[in-house]
Amino acid sequence: MTKQKSHSYRGSRTCGGGTHKNRRGGGSRGGRGHAGACKHNTMRAMQQGWMFGKHGFHQPPACRTYVSSLNVGELDELSPYLLEAGAATEKDGAVNIDLGELGFDKLLGNGRVSKKYVISVGTASASAKAKVEELGGQIISKTEIA
């Protein structure tokens, strides 16, 4: 059996790496990370697709608008719990809910409606209005009131 390479390097200072400076630290690979992307590692940067500088668009927080929305189907599931908690009232066979007090800005039309609702909300989609009014309910938009 032949002698193992690691065994034959026992006692040598560099283990076959040339001078004692080689194979030491990040300098042996031309720097760490994307160092030298425009200088000595240019070809590596082009081949591996390194990007230099900032990219993309960052929207300032002052320009962002957050709209909290709720689907009609979710509202239909939540209505018994809202009635128990006192966040909604039942009057004339219709459940009255103010979504603005619950922290929602918009009502969306995904899901099914099983009861008659009178809902006051900031805005509502056309499909949500159609589903609620189909059962004789009503959506009062805050934009219509103002």
Backbone as ProteinMPNN parsed JSONL, in Angstrom:
{"seq_chain_A": "MTKQKSHSYRGSRTCGGGTHKNRRGGGSRGGRGHAGACKHNTMRAMQQGWMFGKHGFHQPPACRTYVSSLNVGELDELSPYLLEAGAATEKDGAVNIDLGELGFDKLLGNGRVSKKYVISVGTASASAKAKVEELGGQIISKTEIA", "coords_chain_A": {"N_chain_A": [[0.838, -1.181, 0.0], [0.443, 2.268, -0.736], [2.07, 5.217, 0.54], [0.259, 7.499, 2.544], [-0.729, 10.795, 1.534], [-1.176, 12.821, 3.402], [0.197, 11.817, 5.534], [2.801, 11.819, 4.623], [3.307, 14.505, 4.574], [3.753, 15.227, 7.171], [5.549, 17.1, 9.485], [6.488, 18.841, 7.591], [6.515, 22.297, 6.724], [4.719, 23.633, 5.049], [3.066, 21.841, 3.762], [3.135, 21.168, 1.03], [2.295, 23.47, -0.219], [3.892, 25.412, -1.36], [5.528, 28.418, -0.637], [5.614, 29.671, 2.793], [3.741, 31.687, 2.984], [1.659, 31.186, 1.292], [-1.696, 29.861, 0.924], [-2.827, 31.074, 3.155], [-5.152, 32.931, 4.845], [-7.476, 35.413, 3.429], [-6.193, 36.612, 1.337], [-5.06, 34.809, -0.372], [-7.008, 34.063, -2.093], [-7.596, 36.293, -3.492], [-8.938, 38.191, -2.037], [-11.827, 38.678, 0.139], [-15.262, 37.807, -0.348], [-16.851, 39.997, -2.611], [-14.584, 41.323, -3.319], [-12.365, 43.239, -5.322], [-13.88, 43.249, -7.672], [-13.946, 45.042, -9.746], [-11.363, 45.128, -10.437], [-8.881, 43.025, -9.94], [-10.435, 40.721, -9.897], [-12.163, 40.735, -12.066], [-12.946, 39.096, -14.275], [-13.97, 36.859, -12.931], [-16.088, 38.076, -11.647], [-17.708, 38.818, -13.827], [-18.321, 36.319, -14.943], [-19.678, 35.018, -12.86], [-21.709, 36.748, -12.395], [-21.756, 38.946, -10.584], [-23.13, 41.743, -8.886], [-22.771, 45.257, -8.816], [-23.053, 47.947, -6.633], [-26.139, 49.735, -5.819], [-29.45, 48.432, -6.369], [-32.694, 48.454, -7.8], [-35.87, 49.775, -6.585], [-36.67, 51.749, -3.846], [-39.309, 52.407, -1.848], [-40.258, 55.217, -0.016], [-41.284, 55.217, 3.455], [-43.214, 57.158, 4.021], [-44.683, 57.376, 1.724], [-46.054, 55.042, 1.46], [-49.11, 53.249, 1.462], [-51.393, 51.594, 3.472], [-53.941, 49.287, 3.287], [-56.312, 47.776, 5.086], [-58.124, 44.904, 4.641], [-61.141, 42.923, 4.349], [-62.765, 39.906, 3.594], [-66.019, 39.037, 2.31], [-66.891, 36.442, 2.854], [-65.313, 35.757, 5.081], [-66.296, 37.573, 6.893], [-68.878, 36.624, 7.15], [-68.402, 34.239, 8.488], [-67.355, 35.244, 10.866], [-69.404, 36.696, 12.028], [-71.224, 35.527, 14.052], [-69.528, 35.461, 16.315], [-68.885, 38.143, 16.565], [-71.362, 39.164, 17.244], [-71.714, 37.984, 19.75], [-69.642, 39.194, 21.162], [-70.432, 41.78, 21.18], [-69.678, 43.567, 19.259], [-71.174, 43.778, 17.04], [-74.591, 44.311, 16.071], [-77.964, 43.05, 16.07], [-80.7, 43.843, 14.151], [-83.98, 44.116, 13.06], [-83.867, 41.651, 11.669], [-81.473, 41.808, 10.369], [-77.922, 41.891, 10.429], [-76.022, 44.327, 11.889], [-73.009, 45.867, 11.25], [-70.11, 47.711, 11.936], [-67.375, 48.115, 10.205], [-65.281, 49.87, 10.241], [-64.835, 50.508, 12.923], [-63.801, 48.118, 13.741], [-61.377, 48.132, 12.533], [-61.02, 47.803, 9.783], [-60.625, 48.778, 6.388], [-61.605, 48.222, 3.868], [-64.011, 46.254, 2.095], [-64.061, 43.15, 0.622], [-65.075, 40.864, -2.045], [-64.821, 38.03, -1.839], [-65.953, 34.786, -1.19], [-68.971, 33.436, 0.44], [-72.269, 34.638, 1.228], [-74.578, 34.292, 3.85], [-76.472, 35.515, 5.385], [-78.516, 38.436, 6.078], [-77.073, 41.575, 5.87], [-76.14, 44.752, 7.215], [-73.759, 46.865, 6.524], [-71.263, 49.118, 7.44], [-68.577, 50.658, 5.998], [-65.318, 51.796, 4.845], [-64.652, 51.583, 1.984], [-65.958, 49.44, -0.602], [-65.832, 46.559, -2.687], [-67.22, 45.949, -5.981], [-68.211, 43.371, -6.339], [-68.569, 42.554, -3.716], [-70.599, 44.284, -2.878], [-72.65, 43.421, -4.569], [-73.099, 40.783, -3.674], [-73.947, 41.147, -1.028], [-76.217, 42.778, -1.33], [-77.818, 41.088, -2.763], [-79.108, 39.397, -0.989], [-80.763, 41.17, 0.226], [-79.419, 42.933, 1.834], [-77.324, 45.741, 2.836], [-74.745, 48.045, 1.992], [-73.028, 50.595, 3.455], [-71.035, 53.061, 2.462], [-68.248, 54.897, 3.653], [-67.343, 56.94, 2.1], [-69.601, 57.698, 0.743], [-71.092, 58.821, 2.77], [-69.669, 61.09, 3.568]], "CA_chain_A": [[0.0, 0.0, 0.0], [1.264, 3.472, -0.846], [2.08, 6.122, 1.689], [-0.767, 8.546, 2.447], [-0.156, 12.113, 1.319], [-1.191, 13.571, 4.657], [1.248, 11.281, 6.388], [4.1, 12.232, 4.096], [3.507, 15.927, 4.841], [4.031, 15.44, 8.591], [6.854, 17.7, 9.736], [6.786, 19.924, 6.652], [5.901, 23.541, 7.194], [3.702, 24.171, 4.146], [2.252, 20.739, 3.238], [3.102, 21.178, -0.426], [1.662, 24.689, -0.716], [4.878, 26.412, -1.758], [6.091, 29.185, 0.473], [4.778, 29.677, 3.991], [2.707, 32.713, 2.849], [0.538, 30.673, 0.499], [-2.799, 29.189, 1.629], [-3.052, 31.73, 4.429], [-6.038, 34.089, 4.822], [-8.267, 35.729, 2.246], [-5.366, 37.117, 0.254], [-4.723, 33.744, -1.31], [-8.085, 33.942, -3.086], [-7.841, 37.594, -4.104], [-9.837, 38.965, -1.187], [-13.04, 37.996, 0.591], [-16.512, 38.322, -0.908], [-16.778, 40.551, -3.967], [-13.428, 42.21, -3.398], [-11.674, 43.253, -6.601], [-14.803, 42.961, -8.779], [-13.607, 45.938, -10.862], [-9.919, 45.138, -10.612], [-8.213, 41.762, -10.228], [-11.418, 39.63, -10.028], [-13.148, 41.187, -13.051], [-13.475, 37.967, -15.047], [-14.787, 36.067, -12.022], [-17.316, 38.838, -11.415], [-18.552, 38.735, -15.014], [-18.771, 34.942, -15.123], [-20.611, 34.645, -11.803], [-22.81, 37.698, -12.391], [-21.797, 39.808, -9.408], [-23.712, 43.062, -9.125], [-22.055, 46.302, -8.097], [-23.879, 49.109, -6.315], [-27.516, 49.527, -5.384], [-30.362, 48.073, -7.453], [-34.107, 48.414, -7.434], [-36.538, 50.978, -6.111], [-37.078, 51.704, -2.443], [-40.373, 53.38, -1.632], [-40.179, 55.763, 1.34], [-42.441, 54.852, 4.278], [-44.236, 58.199, 3.984], [-45.485, 57.21, 0.507], [-46.763, 53.77, 1.479], [-50.471, 53.245, 1.998], [-51.812, 50.262, 3.884], [-55.389, 49.127, 3.312], [-56.682, 46.51, 5.703], [-59.338, 44.461, 3.962], [-61.816, 41.738, 4.864], [-63.639, 39.3, 2.602], [-67.407, 38.825, 2.722], [-66.977, 35.097, 3.42], [-64.739, 35.79, 6.421], [-67.242, 38.322, 7.727], [-70.001, 35.729, 7.406], [-67.953, 33.29, 9.513], [-67.075, 35.961, 12.113], [-70.571, 37.418, 12.548], [-71.723, 35.053, 15.351], [-68.606, 35.856, 17.368], [-69.012, 39.589, 16.731], [-72.612, 39.388, 17.968], [-71.466, 37.62, 21.143], [-68.726, 40.16, 21.775], [-71.065, 43.094, 21.208], [-69.124, 44.412, 18.205], [-72.22, 43.869, 16.023], [-75.947, 44.237, 16.625], [-78.956, 42.48, 15.165], [-81.883, 44.691, 14.147], [-84.905, 43.838, 11.946], [-83.421, 40.474, 10.928], [-80.2, 42.082, 9.696], [-76.782, 42.083, 11.325], [-75.389, 45.625, 11.65], [-71.591, 45.817, 11.594], [-69.282, 48.842, 11.524], [-66.035, 47.566, 10.011], [-64.306, 50.907, 10.583], [-64.505, 50.357, 14.341], [-63.005, 46.896, 13.88], [-60.06, 48.374, 11.951], [-60.944, 47.424, 8.373], [-60.87, 49.891, 5.486], [-62.242, 47.81, 2.613], [-64.706, 44.969, 2.079], [-63.861, 42.465, -0.653], [-66.187, 39.985, -2.348], [-64.511, 36.605, -1.903], [-66.709, 33.983, -0.235], [-70.437, 33.404, 0.328], [-73.037, 35.337, 2.25], [-75.735, 33.489, 4.219], [-77.395, 36.336, 6.173], [-78.749, 39.809, 5.652], [-76.132, 42.438, 6.572], [-76.03, 46.194, 7.003], [-72.339, 47.036, 6.816], [-70.667, 50.428, 7.161], [-67.154, 50.445, 5.74], [-64.736, 52.864, 4.031], [-64.943, 51.274, 0.582], [-66.314, 48.043, -0.857], [-65.738, 46.188, -4.1], [-68.511, 45.771, -6.644], [-68.695, 42.013, -6.098], [-69.04, 42.503, -2.324], [-71.9, 44.959, -2.857], [-73.63, 42.57, -5.243], [-73.415, 39.617, -2.838], [-74.691, 41.573, 0.156], [-77.524, 43.293, -1.76], [-78.588, 39.974, -3.314], [-79.936, 38.882, 0.101], [-81.526, 42.273, 0.807], [-78.585, 43.713, 2.736], [-76.944, 47.085, 2.409], [-73.397, 48.484, 2.35], [-72.94, 52.046, 3.569], [-69.639, 53.438, 2.334], [-67.896, 56.137, 4.356], [-67.186, 57.968, 1.082], [-70.949, 58.17, 0.408], [-71.597, 59.63, 3.879], [-68.963, 62.363, 3.611]], "C_chain_A": [[0.881, 1.241, 0.0], [1.122, 4.336, 0.386], [1.028, 7.21, 1.497], [-0.097, 9.915, 2.329], [-0.103, 12.91, 2.619], [-0.096, 13.084, 5.601], [2.626, 11.751, 5.92], [4.378, 13.702, 4.344], [3.789, 16.218, 6.309], [5.448, 16.0, 8.759], [7.195, 18.783, 8.743], [5.987, 21.157, 7.042], [4.702, 23.926, 6.353], [2.807, 23.112, 3.537], [2.068, 20.822, 1.731], [2.476, 22.417, -1.008], [2.63, 25.751, -1.121], [5.439, 27.113, -0.539], [5.126, 29.239, 1.653], [3.67, 30.734, 3.923], [1.477, 32.203, 2.084], [-0.469, 29.939, 1.383], [-3.029, 29.783, 3.014], [-3.987, 32.918, 4.22], [-6.736, 34.318, 3.503], [-7.456, 36.228, 1.077], [-5.03, 36.061, -0.771], [-5.806, 33.541, -2.352], [-8.46, 35.302, -3.681], [-8.791, 38.447, -3.308], [-11.063, 38.154, -0.813], [-14.262, 38.63, -0.07], [-16.331, 38.8, -2.324], [-15.63, 41.53, -4.118], [-12.785, 42.093, -4.774], [-12.571, 42.982, -7.781], [-14.501, 43.848, -9.976], [-12.113, 45.971, -11.121], [-9.396, 43.743, -10.934], [-9.181, 40.589, -10.336], [-12.494, 39.966, -11.058], [-13.769, 40.016, -13.804], [-14.365, 37.085, -14.181], [-16.125, 36.761, -11.78], [-18.256, 38.749, -12.613], [-19.124, 37.34, -15.186], [-19.837, 34.553, -14.101], [-21.744, 35.642, -11.642], [-22.908, 38.542, -11.13], [-22.375, 41.153, -9.788], [-22.967, 44.074, -8.279], [-22.982, 47.477, -7.853], [-25.278, 48.726, -5.907], [-28.405, 49.244, -6.581], [-31.784, 48.09, -6.939], [-34.598, 49.738, -6.892], [-36.97, 50.775, -4.678], [-38.103, 52.801, -2.218], [-40.3, 53.905, -0.201], [-41.423, 55.418, 2.147], [-43.556, 55.89, 4.251], [-45.163, 58.033, 2.783], [-46.319, 55.939, 0.523], [-48.158, 53.944, 2.058], [-50.859, 51.802, 2.292], [-53.327, 50.229, 3.972], [-55.679, 47.76, 3.929], [-58.046, 46.103, 5.162], [-59.861, 43.178, 4.598], [-62.736, 41.213, 3.776], [-65.029, 39.065, 3.188], [-67.569, 37.46, 3.383], [-66.419, 35.035, 4.831], [-65.675, 36.52, 7.382], [-68.443, 37.454, 8.092], [-69.641, 34.704, 8.487], [-67.783, 33.984, 10.872], [-68.316, 36.558, 12.772], [-71.143, 36.85, 13.85], [-70.84, 35.475, 16.523], [-68.672, 37.361, 17.632], [-70.292, 39.935, 17.482], [-72.444, 39.054, 19.452], [-70.633, 38.671, 21.858], [-69.338, 41.554, 21.871], [-70.511, 44.058, 20.173], [-70.105, 44.588, 17.056], [-73.574, 43.753, 16.721], [-76.878, 43.648, 15.588], [-80.233, 43.293, 15.284], [-82.702, 44.403, 12.888], [-84.432, 42.681, 11.072], [-82.127, 40.672, 10.17], [-79.118, 42.31, 10.741], [-76.103, 43.393, 10.935], [-73.945, 45.578, 12.154], [-70.912, 47.077, 11.074], [-67.843, 48.331, 11.436], [-64.949, 48.587, 10.308], [-63.889, 50.821, 12.041], [-63.645, 49.123, 14.585], [-61.63, 47.019, 13.232], [-59.908, 47.962, 10.501], [-61.349, 48.605, 7.506], [-61.689, 49.491, 4.262], [-62.871, 46.436, 2.76], [-64.568, 44.375, 0.687], [-64.889, 41.354, -0.813], [-65.891, 38.51, -2.426], [-65.297, 35.859, -0.828], [-68.211, 34.076, -0.463], [-71.08, 34.135, 1.484], [-74.276, 34.514, 2.552], [-76.785, 34.283, 4.99], [-77.569, 37.696, 5.532], [-77.868, 40.713, 6.514], [-76.374, 43.9, 6.235], [-74.63, 46.549, 7.485], [-71.928, 48.459, 6.497], [-69.154, 50.243, 7.113], [-66.655, 51.583, 4.859], [-65.051, 52.698, 2.554], [-65.27, 49.79, 0.468], [-66.204, 47.77, -2.344], [-67.134, 45.937, -4.658], [-69.075, 44.376, -6.38], [-69.198, 41.861, -4.661], [-70.41, 43.151, -2.212], [-72.978, 44.068, -3.456], [-74.04, 41.398, -4.362], [-74.248, 40.003, -1.625], [-76.099, 42.034, -0.231], [-78.413, 42.206, -2.35], [-79.529, 39.388, -2.256], [-80.733, 39.991, 0.806], [-80.738, 43.124, 1.786], [-78.198, 45.046, 2.135], [-75.515, 47.354, 2.855], [-73.389, 50.001, 2.332], [-71.468, 52.409, 3.547], [-69.398, 54.764, 3.045], [-67.732, 57.265, 3.349], [-68.558, 58.513, 0.665], [-71.479, 59.084, 1.5], [-70.983, 61.014, 3.837], [-69.33, 63.26, 2.438]], "O_chain_A": [[1.928, 1.273, 0.646], [0.179, 4.199, 1.165], [0.916, 7.781, 0.412], [0.947, 10.169, 2.93], [0.885, 13.588, 2.905], [0.464, 13.863, 6.373], [3.503, 12.041, 6.734], [5.534, 14.125, 4.333], [4.045, 17.371, 6.656], [6.415, 15.443, 8.24], [8.097, 19.581, 8.998], [4.907, 21.053, 7.623], [3.747, 24.495, 6.881], [1.853, 23.462, 2.842], [0.977, 20.576, 1.216], [2.146, 22.429, -2.194], [2.24, 26.914, -1.225], [5.781, 26.481, 0.461], [3.954, 28.89, 1.517], [2.741, 30.686, 4.729], [0.383, 32.747, 2.231], [-0.124, 29.455, 2.461], [-3.389, 29.062, 3.945], [-3.64, 33.835, 3.476], [-6.609, 33.523, 2.571], [-7.948, 36.272, -0.051], [-4.744, 36.383, -1.924], [-5.562, 32.919, -3.385], [-9.514, 35.444, -4.301], [-9.403, 39.358, -3.865], [-11.313, 37.085, -1.37], [-14.291, 39.835, -0.319], [-15.734, 38.11, -3.15], [-15.685, 42.45, -4.934], [-12.67, 41.0, -5.327], [-12.086, 42.524, -8.815], [-14.769, 43.456, -11.112], [-11.643, 46.76, -11.941], [-9.459, 43.317, -12.087], [-8.783, 39.534, -10.831], [-13.632, 39.517, -10.922], [-14.989, 39.953, -13.953], [-15.404, 36.612, -14.642], [-17.168, 36.11, -11.716], [-19.468, 38.618, -12.44], [-20.294, 37.192, -15.539], [-20.787, 33.843, -14.43], [-22.65, 35.419, -10.84], [-24.006, 38.826, -10.653], [-22.137, 41.649, -10.889], [-22.575, 43.779, -7.15], [-23.632, 47.953, -8.784], [-25.577, 47.554, -5.677], [-28.158, 49.746, -7.678], [-32.041, 47.776, -5.777], [-33.837, 50.696, -6.758], [-37.565, 49.753, -4.335], [-37.804, 53.984, -2.379], [-40.281, 53.111, 0.739], [-42.514, 55.334, 1.583], [-44.723, 55.545, 4.437], [-46.303, 58.496, 2.813], [-47.204, 55.773, -0.317], [-48.361, 54.689, 3.017], [-50.675, 50.911, 1.463], [-53.93, 51.054, 4.658], [-55.334, 46.724, 3.362], [-59.004, 46.874, 5.223], [-59.137, 42.455, 5.282], [-63.414, 41.992, 3.106], [-65.192, 38.915, 4.399], [-68.301, 37.33, 4.364], [-66.973, 34.348, 5.69], [-65.824, 36.127, 8.539], [-68.963, 37.537, 9.204], [-70.486, 34.344, 9.307], [-68.039, 33.377, 11.912], [-68.283, 36.891, 13.957], [-71.527, 37.642, 14.711], [-71.342, 35.806, 17.597], [-68.534, 37.806, 18.772], [-70.317, 40.884, 18.266], [-72.971, 39.76, 20.312], [-70.888, 38.996, 23.018], [-68.808, 42.415, 22.574], [-70.835, 45.246, 20.201], [-69.905, 45.442, 16.193], [-73.689, 43.181, 17.805], [-76.625, 43.729, 14.386], [-80.791, 43.428, 16.373], [-82.172, 44.442, 11.777], [-84.585, 42.731, 9.852], [-81.718, 39.799, 9.404], [-79.38, 42.86, 11.81], [-75.663, 43.556, 9.797], [-73.691, 45.29, 13.323], [-71.106, 47.468, 9.923], [-67.178, 48.14, 12.453], [-63.812, 48.213, 10.597], [-62.721, 51.034, 12.367], [-62.852, 49.089, 15.527], [-60.803, 46.116, 13.362], [-58.786, 47.787, 10.025], [-62.283, 49.34, 7.829], [-62.388, 50.322, 3.683], [-62.344, 45.566, 3.454], [-64.913, 45.013, -0.308], [-65.511, 40.941, 0.166], [-66.666, 37.78, -3.044], [-65.297, 36.272, 0.332], [-68.672, 34.703, -1.417], [-70.514, 34.239, 2.572], [-74.964, 34.076, 1.63], [-77.881, 33.778, 5.228], [-76.875, 38.057, 4.582], [-77.907, 40.631, 7.742], [-76.762, 44.241, 5.118], [-74.347, 46.54, 8.683], [-72.209, 48.959, 5.408], [-68.539, 49.742, 8.054], [-67.446, 52.259, 4.202], [-65.652, 53.581, 1.943], [-64.905, 48.991, 1.33], [-66.456, 48.652, -3.165], [-68.095, 45.74, -3.915], [-70.284, 44.218, -6.215], [-70.149, 41.119, -4.415], [-71.29, 42.629, -1.527], [-74.082, 43.969, -2.921], [-75.221, 41.055, -4.31], [-75.156, 39.269, -1.235], [-77.065, 41.716, 0.462], [-79.629, 42.377, -2.431], [-80.624, 38.933, -2.586], [-81.311, 39.759, 1.868], [-81.315, 43.948, 2.495], [-78.678, 45.432, 1.069], [-75.11, 46.954, 3.946], [-73.704, 50.62, 1.316], [-70.732, 52.108, 4.487], [-70.255, 55.647, 3.032], [-67.953, 58.428, 3.687], [-68.661, 59.675, 0.273], [-72.228, 60.019, 1.216], [-71.679, 62.008, 4.042], [-68.817, 64.374, 2.329]]}, "name": "protein", "num_of_chains": 1, "seq": "MTKQKSHSYRGSRTCGGGTHKNRRGGGSRGGRGHAGACKHNTMRAMQQGWMFGKHGFHQPPACRTYVSSLNVGELDELSPYLLEAGAATEKDGAVNIDLGELGFDKLLGNGRVSKKYVISVGTASASAKAKVEELGGQIISKTEIA"}
